Each structure stands twice: as C-alpha cells, then as structure tokens.
Amino acid sequence: MSRAFVKEGDGTLDPLPDLPQSPHPNYVTPRGLAALQTRLRNLQTSLIALKSRPERLDKLPEAACERDIRYFESRLRSAILIDPATLPLSEVAFGLAITVADDHGQQTTYQITGEDEADARLHRIAPQSPLARALIGAQVGDEVIWRKPSGPVSLEIVQISHSNQ
C-alpha cells in the first residue's frame, strides 16, 4: 500500500460533534437544575479519571465525555429557572402537579417539568408534549383533550398543586 493514502496521526482525536440542543426554551425546576449540575460534575469527574488512565490509546471515551460536558454546560447556560412553589394554583403551569381523571374515573397526577427532567415513568412531562400542551392554562373542573397517537382522550382537571417531589 502506498504511504500517500495513510493518515499519520499524532494520537489526538478530533472532537466529536456536539449533541443536538432543543429549539425550545430550557425551563427547569429547582430539582431539574440541581440534576443538570450534578450530571455535569459527574462528567467532569469522569473526564479526570479517563485522562489519568495509565494506558490512553483509546481516546474515544474522553472525546465522548468532553462532548457530553459541552452539552450539559450549554443546557445550564440556557436554563430558565422557574420555582413552582411561587406560582399560583389557579391554572396549570410549568412545574405544577396536575391531577386528572379520565372517562373511567381513573386519576393520574402529572408534573410539567423541563425536557431534561421529563420521565414518563414518574409522570413528569415536558412542556412541548401533547399532554402538557393540552393541560397548560386549564383550571380545575376544565375538560381537556389529550391527542394521543391511539386517539383523543378526554381528561378532567381534578386538582392543581405544588409538587412535593
């Protein structure tokens, strides 16, 4: 093989492309802000450990960690803190807990949180989700339509409260 086509490297790795950032405002609850800060600190600690390895031939883990650090630094810079404890309970808003009842009387409580904090298993939903868009601005007693892929679901707002999580 001709040496003209072999890239001789110096052992460095080009930075990995940045992770995509959401085009939406980065609203965060105090819990969500603390979680972002913790994730960034953990990544910074991991990077130190990766760079102190005696054998560092594989630089990909370091590059991935540096990419993730850039992502979380950006998320923290763009964070818009909203403390739900200061919000009135007159209508559904970011950070509040909303208890809804479906047509069968089954009640579920959701909390509208930041994108990084959203977790369907914990009923934490992002403000851009179809359910959150249906709920925001509604008041107790209102009926909203949640447009799910399986078809629309009617929900009645039963309670609006401050989340105790």
HUVEN-V114654 format. One record per pair of residues at least 24 apart in sequence whose C-alpha atoms are under 10 Angstrom apart, sorted by the first residue. I is the first residue (numbers start at 1). J is the second residue. Records with the same first field share a line. If there is no record, write none. Layout:
# HUVEN-V114654
I: J, J
This chain:
# HUVEN-V114654
11: 56, 57, 58, 59
12: 57, 58, 59, 60, 63
13: 58, 59, 60, 62, 63
14: 59, 60, 63
15: 60, 62, 63, 64, 66, 67
16: 60, 62, 63, 64, 65, 66, 67, 68
17: 63, 64, 67
18: 64, 66, 67, 68, 69, 70, 71
19: 67, 68, 70, 71, 72
20: 71
21: 71, 72, 74, 75
22: 75, 115
24: 115, 127, 128
25: 78, 79, 80, 114, 115, 127, 128
26: 75, 76, 77, 78, 79, 80, 81, 114, 115, 116, 127
27: 75, 78, 79, 80, 81, 82, 94, 95, 113, 114, 115, 116, 126, 127
28: 75, 76, 78, 79, 80, 81, 82, 83, 84, 94, 95, 112, 113, 114, 115, 116, 117
29: 79, 80, 81, 82, 83, 84, 85, 94, 95, 96, 112, 113, 114, 117
30: 81, 82, 83, 84, 85, 95
31: 81, 83, 113, 114, 117, 165
32: 79, 81, 113, 114, 115, 116, 117, 118
33: 75, 76, 79, 80, 81, 82, 114, 116, 117
34: 76
35: 116, 117
36: 72, 73, 75, 76, 79, 116, 117
37: 72, 73, 75, 76
38: 72
39: 68, 69, 72, 73
40: 68, 69, 70, 71, 72, 73, 75, 76
41: 69, 72
42: 69
43: 67, 68, 69, 72
44: 68, 69
72: 116
75: 116
79: 114
80: 114
81: 114
82: 113, 114
83: 162
84: 112, 113, 161, 162, 163
85: 161, 162, 163, 164
86: 162
87: 161, 162
88: 160, 161, 162
89: 139, 140, 159, 160, 161, 162
90: 137, 138, 139, 140, 159, 160, 161
91: 135, 136, 137, 138, 139, 140, 142, 157, 159, 160, 161
92: 132, 134, 135, 136, 137, 138, 139, 140, 157, 159, 160, 161
93: 127, 132, 135, 136, 137, 138, 139, 160
94: 125, 126, 127, 132, 135, 136, 137
95: 124, 125, 126, 127, 161, 162, 163
96: 136, 160, 161, 162, 163, 164
97: 123, 124, 159, 160, 161, 162, 163, 164, 165
98: 132, 135, 136, 138, 139, 140, 157, 158, 159, 160, 161, 162, 163
99: 140, 155, 156, 157, 158, 159, 160, 161
100: 135, 140, 141, 142, 143, 144, 154, 155, 156, 157, 158, 159, 160
101: 143, 154, 155, 156, 157, 158, 159
102: 143, 153, 154, 155, 156, 157
103: 153, 154, 155, 156
104: 155
105: 155, 156
106: 155
107: 155, 156, 157, 158
108: 155, 158
109: 157, 158, 159, 160, 161, 163
110: 135, 160, 163
111: 160, 161, 162, 163, 165
112: 136, 163
131: 155
